[in-house]
C-alpha cells in the first residue's frame, strides 16, 4: 500500500528543460564552451557538480569552482524562468487529492535548494510538501538511490511505501535502486517510446491529468 509520494522537480513539477537549455546556452557562450548540448543530453537528472564536470573545461572549474559556476548558471535560469513558470498540467489537483487521501508528499531533486524553493514558491505549491530533499543535502546524486531513500526516510516511510514521479532516466534508475513501490514516468524530457524501452517505469503519463484513478495509483 502506498503511503507517500515523492516528486522529482525538473521535468516533473515543472516542464522546464527548455528553460535550462536556454540558460546553459547563455552560460556556455560566456565561457566560449562548444559542444555542450550533446554532453548535456547525458546528464538530465544529475546534480550540478556532475553536470559542470561533464560540460565545462577543467581550467574553468579550477579557476571558478564548481559552486560558483553552478550558482552563475542557476541564477540565469531563475531570471529567465520567473515570468513564465507554471506547474505541469494536473499537478495541483493531484496534490489536492493526495492530501485528502492522507498521502504525505516530498520533493526529491538533484537540483540544489535555491531552485527547489524557487519552483515551490513561484508555483504556490510549497504547502503540499512535508519534505524537501535537494542535491546539496546528499553525498551522491541520481542515479544513486540516496535521494529517494532519504526522502522516504524523512517522510517516516520505506521507499517501498512510496510512489515516485520522475521524468529522467537517471532519476528512474535512482528510484528503482532505492526500492520505490511504484514509479510513474512523465513524458516531458523523454518520449513515451524511450521511457518504455529504456527505463523500468511502471506507468508512463504525458502529464498528471492522465491519473484518473487515484486508488489504482495507491494500491
C-alpha positions in Angstrom: 0.0 0.0 0.0 1.4 3.4 -1.0 1.6 5.9 1.9 3.8 8.6 0.4 4.5 10.3 -2.8 8.0 11.7 -3.9 8.3 14.0 -6.8 11.3 14.9 -8.8 11.4 18.6 -9.7 12.9 19.4 -13.1 10.7 18.0 -15.8 8.2 16.7 -13.2 6.8 19.5 -11.1 7.6 21.9 -13.9 8.4 21.2 -17.6 11.5 23.3 -17.5 14.1 21.5 -19.7 13.8 24.1 -22.5 14.5 26.9 -19.9 17.5 25.1 -18.6 18.8 24.8 -22.2 18.4 28.5 -22.8 20.3 29.2 -19.6 23.0 26.8 -20.5 23.3 28.4 -23.9 23.9 31.9 -22.4 26.2 30.5 -19.7 28.4 28.4 -22.1 28.6 31.3 -24.6 30.1 33.4 -21.8 32.9 30.9 -21.4 33.3 30.0 -25.1 32.3 26.4 -24.5 31.1 24.5 -27.5 29.5 21.0 -27.9 27.8 21.3 -24.5 24.4 20.4 -25.8 25.4 16.9 -26.8 27.1 16.3 -23.5 24.1 17.7 -21.5 21.8 15.2 -23.1 23.6 12.5 -21.0 23.1 14.5 -17.8 19.4 15.0 -17.2 18.6 14.2 -13.6 22.1 14.5 -12.4 23.5 17.0 -9.9 25.1 20.3 -10.7 28.6 19.2 -9.8 28.4 16.2 -12.2 26.9 18.4 -15.0 29.7 21.0 -14.6 32.4 18.4 -14.7 30.8 17.0 -17.9 30.5 20.2 -19.9 33.0 22.7 -18.5 36.8 22.8 -19.2 38.9 21.7 -16.3 40.8 25.0 -16.2 37.5 26.9 -15.8 36.4 24.7 -13.0 39.8 25.2 -11.3 39.6 29.0 -11.7 35.9 29.5 -10.7 35.0 26.5 -8.6 32.0 24.2 -9.1 29.8 26.0 -6.6 30.3 29.4 -8.2 29.7 28.1 -11.7 26.5 26.3 -10.7 25.2 29.5 -9.0 26.0 31.6 -12.0 24.1 29.3 -14.3 21.2 28.7 -12.0 20.8 32.5 -11.4 20.4 32.8 -15.1 17.8 30.0 -15.1 15.7 31.6 -12.4 15.8 35.0 -14.0 14.6 33.6 -17.3 12.0 31.3 -15.9 10.4 33.6 -13.2 8.0 35.4 -15.6 6.7 32.2 -17.2 6.9 29.4 -14.7 3.8 27.2 -14.1 3.3 23.7 -12.7 2.9 20.7 -15.0 -0.8 20.3 -16.0 -2.8 18.4 -13.5 -0.2 18.7 -10.7 -2.2 20.8 -8.3 -5.4 18.8 -8.5 -3.3 15.6 -7.9 -1.7 17.2 -4.9 -5.1 18.1 -3.5 -6.3 14.5 -3.9 -3.2 13.1 -2.3 -3.6 15.4 0.7 -7.2 14.5 1.0 -6.2 10.8 1.0 -3.7 11.3 3.8 -0.7 10.8 1.5 2.4 12.7 2.6 4.5 14.3 -0.2 8.2 15.1 -0.6 10.4 16.6 -3.3 13.4 14.5 -4.2 15.5 16.5 -6.6 19.2 16.6 -7.7 18.8 20.3 -8.1 20.0 22.5 -5.3 18.0 24.1 -2.6 17.5 27.6 -4.1 16.0 26.1 -7.2 13.7 23.8 -5.3 12.5 26.7 -3.1 12.1 28.9 -6.2 9.9 26.3 -8.0 7.7 25.6 -5.0 7.2 29.2 -4.1 6.6 30.5 -7.6 4.1 27.8 -8.4 2.4 28.2 -5.0 2.7 24.5 -4.1 5.1 24.6 -1.1 2.4 23.8 1.5 1.7 20.5 -0.2 5.2 19.1 0.6 6.2 17.9 4.0 9.8 17.2 3.0 12.2 18.9 0.5 15.4 16.9 -0.4 17.8 18.7 -2.8 21.1 17.6 -4.4 23.1 19.6 -1.9 21.7 17.6 1.0 23.1 14.2 -0.1 26.6 12.9 -0.9 25.6 11.3 -4.2 23.0 12.5 -6.7 20.9 10.5 -9.1 21.3 7.8 -10.5 22.5 6.9 -7.0 19.4 5.9 -4.8 20.4 8.2 -1.9 18.0 11.0 -2.7 14.9 8.8 -2.8 16.0 6.8 0.3 16.5 10.0 2.2 13.2 11.5 1.1 11.3 8.3 2.1 13.0 8.3 5.5 12.2 11.9 6.1 8.5 11.0 5.4 8.9 8.3 8.0 8.4 5.6 5.4 10.3 3.0 3.4 10.8 3.6 -0.3 8.6 0.6 -0.9 5.7 2.5 0.6 6.2 5.4 -1.8 5.3 6.3 -5.4 7.9 8.2 -7.2 7.2 10.6 -10.1 10.1 11.1 -12.5 11.0 12.2 -16.0 14.7 11.4 -16.4 16.4 8.1 -17.0 18.9 8.8 -14.2 16.0 9.6 -11.8 14.0 6.5 -12.7 17.1 4.3 -12.1 17.6 6.1 -8.8 14.0 5.3 -7.7 14.3 1.7 -8.8 17.6 1.2 -7.0 16.0 2.8 -3.9 13.3 0.2 -4.0 10.3 2.5 -4.7 6.9 0.8 -4.6 5.8 2.4 -7.9 7.5 4.6 -10.4 5.4 6.9 -12.6 7.3 8.5 -15.6 6.3 11.7 -17.2 6.9 12.1 -20.9 8.3 15.6 -20.7 12.1 15.2 -21.1 11.9 11.8 -23.0 9.1 10.5 -25.2 6.9 7.5 -24.3 8.8 5.1 -26.5 12.2 6.0 -24.9 10.7 5.7 -21.4 9.0 2.3 -22.2 12.1 0.8 -23.8 14.9 2.3 -21.8 13.6 2.6 -18.2 11.9 0.5 -15.5 9.0 2.8 -15.0 5.7 1.2 -14.0 3.4 3.8 -15.5 4.0 6.4 -18.3 1.9 9.5 -18.5 2.0 12.7 -20.5 1.1 14.8 -17.5 -0.8 14.5 -14.2 -4.2 14.8 -15.9 -3.6 11.2 -17.1 -4.0 10.0 -13.4 -7.8 9.5 -13.2 -7.9 6.6 -10.8 -6.1 7.5 -7.5 -7.0 4.2 -5.9 -5.1 2.3 -8.7 -2.1 4.5 -8.1 -2.0 3.9 -4.4 -2.9 0.2 -4.1 
